[in-house]
Amino acid sequence: MKYDQFIKHVQSVAQLDSREEAERATRATLETIRERIVGDEGKDLASQLPKDNGEFLRGREGENGQHFGMSEFIKMVSEKENVEPTAAAMHVRAVFSVLQSAVSPGEFADLQANFSPDYAEIFAAGSTVVSQ
């Protein structure tokens, strides 16, 4: 998937008014994912995304992820994006949905393995979140 396609899909799924909003939502979510997951997993995920998106996941190779729950994840995205937490939650779900279609099923499963069960609602329906 190309960068423009990724952003258009996020804009559509999140029902955002502009490309800029979709870019902000994508960046804030991917940067927060980078903080949450094991650094090498961020690099692996980035390798399957458009370069411009992948860069938000790089830079923590060899480091462990921080353990924070879904509500803290949403709060962090909300602050980075400068939107209300309810809007950030919708944006996070949209980015995760687009991620699921943009990467291989195995890579998405590896991503999910970095999240605790309380994140289940941000993953697409029918997905299983494996606890760390």
Secondary structure as GFF3:
##gff-version 3
##sequence-region A 1 132
A	DSSP	alpha_helix	3	14	.	.	.	ID=ss1
A	DSSP	alpha_helix	19	36	.	.	.	ID=ss2
A	DSSP	alpha_helix	39	46	.	.	.	ID=ss3
A	DSSP	alpha_helix	51	54	.	.	.	ID=ss4
A	DSSP	three_ten_helix	55	57	.	.	.	ID=ss5
A	DSSP	alpha_helix	70	81	.	.	.	ID=ss6
A	DSSP	alpha_helix	85	102	.	.	.	ID=ss7
A	DSSP	alpha_helix	105	112	.	.	.	ID=ss8
A	DSSP	three_ten_helix	117	122	.	.	.	ID=ss9
###
